[in-house]
Amino acid sequence: MQGHLVSIGFGSVIHVDRLVAILNADSAPIRRKIQEARDKGLLVDASYGRKTRSVLIMDSGQVILSAILPETLTARIEGPDKPEESL
């Protein structure tokens, strides 16, 4: 499998090719998605007890919680070799 791994905090990594979305954890619809994943046994809590700041949706249906901000994760995924867009 080609691609690369990205740290989502506290020694946890994900395979970027399996990532569908990075979402902010503060909205009610996302909290419902987290509860649905918990009920189905598809929730992975990689926040290690810290405040959940981002929710990662994987192509397998798993929902992963991270204590890292979505903007930080996006920067890690894009890497240092990709140019930043100007707003």
Contact map, one row per residue, 1 for C-alpha under 8 A:
111000000000000000000000000000000000000000000000000000000000000000000000000000000000000
111100000000000000000000000000000000000000000000000000000000000000000000000000000000000
111110000000001110000000000000000000000000000000000000000000000000000000000000000000000
011111000000001110000000000000000000000000000000000000000000000000000000000000000000000
001111100000111100000000000000000000000000000000000000000000000000000000000000000000000
000111110000111100000000000000000000000000000000000000000000000000000000000110000000000
000011111111110000000000000000000000000000000000000000000000000000000000100100000000000
000001111111110000000000000000000000000000000100000000000000000001110000100000000000000
000000111111100000000000000000000000000000000110000000000000000001110000000000000000000
000000111111000000000000000000000000000000000111000000000000000000000000000000000000000
000000111111100000000000000000000000000000000000000000000000000000000000000000000000000
000000111111110000000000000000000000000000000100000000000000000000000000000000000000000
000011111011111000000000000000000000000000000000000000000000000000000000000000000000000
000011110001111101100000000000000000000000000000000000000000000000000000000000000000000
001111000000111111100000000000000000000000000000000000000000000000000000000000000000000
001111000000011111100000000000000000000000000000000000000000000000000000000010000000000
001100000000001111100000000000000000000000000000000000000000000000000000000000000000000
000000000000011111110000000000000000000000000000000000000111000000000000000000000000000
000000000000011111111100000000000000000000000000000000011110000000000000000000000000000
000000000000000001111100000000000000000000000000000000011110000000000000000000000000000
000000000000000000111110000000000000000000000000000000011100000000000000000000000000000
000000000000000000111111000000000000000000000000000001111000000000000100010000000000000
000000000000000000001111100001000000000000000000000001111000000000000100000000000000000
000000000000000000000111111001000000000000000000000011100000000000001100000000000000000
000000000000000000000011111001100000000000000000000111100000000000000000000000000000000
000000000000000000000001111101100000000000000000000010000000000000000000000000000000000
000000000000000000000001111111100000000000000000000000000000000000000000000000000000000
000000000000000000000000011111110000000000000000000000000000000000000000000000000000000
000000000000000000000000001111111000000000000000000000000000000000000000000000000000000
000000000000000000000011111111111100000000000000000000100000000000000000000000000000000
000000000000000000000000111111111110000000000000000000000000000000000000000000000000000
000000000000000000000000000111111111000000000000000000000000000000000000000000000000000
000000000000000000000000000011111111100000000000000000000000000000000000000000000000000
000000000000000000000000000001111111110000100000000000000000001000000000000000000000000
000000000000000000000000000000111111111000000000000000000000000000000000000000000000000
000000000000000000000000000000011111111100000000000000000000000000000000000000000000000
000000000000000000000000000000001111111111100000000000000000011000000000000000000000000
000000000000000000000000000000000111111111100000000000000000000000000000000000000000000
000000000000000000000000000000000011111111000000000000000000000000000000000000000000000
000000000000000000000000000000000001111111100000000000000000000000000000000000000000000
000000000000000000000000000000000000111111100000000000000000000000000000000000000000000
000000000000000000000000000000000000111111110000000000000000111000000000000000000000000
000000000000000000000000000000000100110111111000000000000000011110000000000000000000000
000000000000000000000000000000000000000001111100000000000000011110000000000000000000000
000000000000000000000000000000000000000000111111000000000000000111000000000000000000000
000000011101000000000000000000000000000000011111000000000000000111100000000000000000000
000000001100000000000000000000000000000000001111111100000000000011100000000000000000000
000000000100000000000000000000000000000000001111110000000000000000100000000000000000000
000000000000000000000000000000000000000000000011111000000000000000000000000000000000000
000000000000000000000000000000000000000000000011111100000000000000100000000000000000000
000000000000000000000000000000000000000000000010111110000000000000100000000000000000000
000000000000000000000000100000000000000000000010011111100000000011110000000000000000000
000000000000000000000001110000000000000000000000001111100000000011111100000000000000000
000000000000000000000111100000000000000000000000000111110000000011111100000000000000000
000000000000000000000111100001000000000000000000000111111000001111000000000000000000000
000000000000000000111110000000000000000000000000000001111100001111000000000000000000000
000000000000000000111110000000000000000000000000000000111110111100000000000000000000000
000000000000000001111000000000000000000000000000000000011111111100000000000000000000000
000000000000000001110000000000000000000000000000000000001111110000000000000000000000000
000000000000000001000000000000000000000000000000000000000111110000000000000000000000000
000000000000000000000000000000000000000001000000000000001111111000000000000000000000000
000000000000000000000000000000000000100001110000000000001111111100000000000000000000000
000000000000000000000000000000000100100001110000000000111100111110000000000000000000000
000000000000000000000000000000000000000000111100000000111100011111000000000000000000000
000000000000000000000000000000000000000000111110000111110000001111100000000000000000000
000000011000000000000000000000000000000000001110000111110000000111111000000000000000000
000000011000000000000000000000000000000000000111011111000000000011111000000000000000000
000000011000000000000000000000000000000000000000000111000000000001111101100000000000000
000000000000000000000001000000000000000000000000000011000000000001111111100000000000000
000000000000000000000111000000000000000000000000000011000000000000011111110000000000000
000000000000000000000000000000000000000000000000000000000000000000001111111000000000000
000000000000000000000000000000000000000000000000000000000000000000011111111100000000000
000000110000000000000000000000000000000000000000000000000000000000011111111110000000000
000000000000000000000100000000000000000000000000000000000000000000000111111111000000000
000000000000000000000000000000000000000000000000000000000000000000000011111111100000000
000001100000000000000000000000000000000000000000000000000000000000000001111111110000000
000001000000000100000000000000000000000000000000000000000000000000000000111111100000000
000000000000000000000000000000000000000000000000000000000000000000000000011111111100000
000000000000000000000000000000000000000000000000000000000000000000000000001111111100000
000000000000000000000000000000000000000000000000000000000000000000000000000101111110000
000000000000000000000000000000000000000000000000000000000000000000000000000001111110000
000000000000000000000000000000000000000000000000000000000000000000000000000001111111000
000000000000000000000000000000000000000000000000000000000000000000000000000000011111100
000000000000000000000000000000000000000000000000000000000000000000000000000000000111110
000000000000000000000000000000000000000000000000000000000000000000000000000000000011111
000000000000000000000000000000000000000000000000000000000000000000000000000000000001111
000000000000000000000000000000000000000000000000000000000000000000000000000000000000111
